[in-house]
């Protein structure tokens, strides 16, 4: 796992550019807990079709364990 962090001064912004090539649902967030509670969190879905194939072809026991973490799985 790789972590990249930025410190952004108050009343300012930053523009990020990155290659989004890893299938999954990814979170971009502030590390200040109350900021996340206030909604300063972004999720984005990268390569959804590849993600569907990864889940479909997953080892059955691993898939069942993964589903057990998802209370809203359909």
Protein Blocks (a to p, Z undefined) as FASTA:
>chain_A
ZZddddddehiacddddddfbgcddddddfbfklmmnopacdddehkllmmmmmmmpcfk
lmmmmmmmmmkbZZ
